[in-house]
């Protein structure tokens, strides 16, 4: 069956460092992949979309890579700040439906 | 623009009671979705409406019904609530069903006792 795994439930890093979050998937080849941010008690907010024919996408301090051979996406936040603390979800197009990973909770310590 | 709004924000039901969760969007989006979010399991799609007048089952539709009332509104009904339906419910919309970001509402926290 299709599976989406995000590297770890929680990730703690020091302010100023680069946070790297992983999204692995199996048994499917999605046409595109998205990353969302979710703050406690709120709905997810879209951050970036990357298509299967794109290797990398950037937006300000965010960078996403998509390796269809490894079936993996990496999400980087450079020069991280305490305000970046949140849960980050990856989502894949699965036969026309979006399927979400369980998320990684990122804490950036000052 | 309010984006996606949901009512109510919180609800407690007894087993067997029914209720309807309301969702509205003001972005003129064609597609709307209902998800549930449980700890450690991520968001799971319950039902979606690709366009006005159509609805389809998602990953976990059992125990739920939906109505796409018009282009703006998409409601989710629990006919006979069960404790397994305790969850946070999110409504979302997108311009189209494919290749577009989804905009989420603030969620409804439902507890069934």
Contacts between the chains, C-beta under 8 A, distances in Angstrom:
chain1	res1	chain2	res2	distance
A	4	B	42	7.4
A	9	B	40	7.7
A	31	B	98	7.9
A	31	B	99	7.2
A	32	B	99	6.0
A	34	B	101	6.5
A	41	B	106	8.0
A	41	B	107	7.5
A	42	B	106	6.1
A	42	B	107	7.2
A	43	B	4	7.5
A	43	B	90	5.3
A	43	B	92	7.5
A	43	B	104	3.1
A	43	B	105	5.5
A	43	B	106	5.5
A	43	B	107	5.5
A	44	B	43	7.3
A	44	B	90	7.6
A	44	B	102	7.8
A	44	B	104	5.0
A	45	B	104	7.2
A	46	B	101	3.8
A	46	B	102	6.6
A	46	B	103	7.2
A	49	B	99	7.6
A	49	B	101	6.2
A	51	B	99	7.9
A	89	B	42	6.8
A	89	B	43	7.2
A	91	B	43	7.8
A	93	B	98	7.3
A	93	B	99	7.5
A	96	B	97	6.5
A	96	B	98	6.5
A	97	B	45	5.7
A	97	B	48	7.4
A	97	B	58	6.3
A	97	B	59	7.2
A	98	B	33	7.8
A	98	B	45	6.9
A	98	B	102	6.7
A	99	B	45	7.6
A	99	B	59	7.5
A	100	B	35	7.9
A	100	B	42	4.3
A	100	B	43	4.1
A	100	B	44	7.7
A	101	B	42	5.4
A	102	B	40	5.6
A	102	B	41	6.0
A	102	B	42	4.1
A	103	B	42	6.4
